Amino acid sequence: MSGLTIIIIALAVLGWGAMIGIYFKEHITQWVLNRFVPDAKPKRTENTPTFEEALPFRYGAARQTPPTENK
């Protein structure tokens, strides 16, 4: 292969890559942000249970009763 053929092939590959990148820019940007940017932690509200209340089991041997609401 001559040097001119290699240059033409490289330009064609770069051209197609640039066109595909421009066409799918929005999709690529959303994927990169979703993949590499950490999600914001949810804010704790008054109704959000604490870690101990959210567990489906108890660590202690003694059985504890769940807290009751005063109405």
C-alpha positions as CSV (number, residue, x, y, z in Angstrom):
1,M,0.0,0.0,0.0
2,S,1.2,3.4,-0.8
3,G,1.3,6.2,1.7
4,L,-1.5,8.1,-0.1
5,T,-3.9,5.1,0.2
6,I,-3.2,4.9,4.0
7,I,-3.9,8.7,4.3
8,I,-7.2,8.4,2.4
9,I,-8.3,5.4,4.5
10,A,-7.4,7.3,7.7
11,L,-9.3,10.4,6.5
12,A,-12.4,8.2,5.6
13,V,-12.4,6.5,9.0
14,L,-12.0,9.9,10.8
15,G,-14.7,11.4,8.7
16,W,-17.2,8.7,9.4
17,G,-16.3,8.7,13.1
18,A,-16.9,12.5,13.2
19,M,-20.3,12.2,11.5
20,I,-21.4,9.4,13.8
21,G,-20.2,11.3,16.8
22,I,-22.0,14.5,15.7
23,Y,-25.2,12.6,15.0
24,F,-25.3,10.7,18.3
25,K,-23.8,13.5,20.4
26,E,-26.9,13.9,22.7
27,H,-27.1,10.1,23.3
28,I,-23.4,9.8,24.0
29,T,-23.4,12.8,26.4
30,Q,-26.4,11.4,28.3
31,W,-24.7,8.0,28.6
32,V,-21.4,9.5,29.8
33,L,-23.1,11.6,32.4
34,N,-25.2,8.7,33.6
35,R,-22.2,6.4,33.7
36,F,-19.5,8.6,35.3
37,V,-21.3,11.3,37.4
38,P,-22.5,10.1,40.8
39,D,-26.2,10.6,41.6
40,A,-27.2,13.1,44.1
41,K,-28.1,11.6,47.5
42,P,-31.8,12.0,48.4
43,K,-32.5,14.5,51.1
44,R,-33.8,13.1,54.4
45,T,-37.4,14.1,55.1
46,E,-39.3,13.8,58.3
47,N,-41.1,10.7,57.1
48,T,-37.9,8.9,56.0
49,P,-37.2,6.0,58.4
50,T,-33.8,5.8,60.0
51,F,-31.4,3.0,59.2
52,E,-32.4,0.9,62.2
53,E,-36.1,1.3,61.4
54,A,-35.7,0.4,57.8
55,L,-34.0,-3.0,58.5
56,P,-36.3,-6.0,58.0
57,F,-34.7,-7.7,61.0
58,R,-33.2,-6.8,64.4
59,Y,-29.6,-7.3,65.5
60,G,-30.3,-7.7,69.2
61,A,-31.4,-11.0,70.7
62,A,-34.3,-9.3,72.6
63,R,-37.4,-8.7,70.6
64,Q,-38.3,-5.0,70.4
65,T,-41.7,-3.6,69.6
66,P,-41.9,-1.1,66.8
67,P,-42.5,2.5,67.9
68,T,-46.2,3.6,68.0
69,E,-47.6,6.9,66.9
70,N,-49.4,9.0,69.4
71,K,-52.6,10.4,68.0
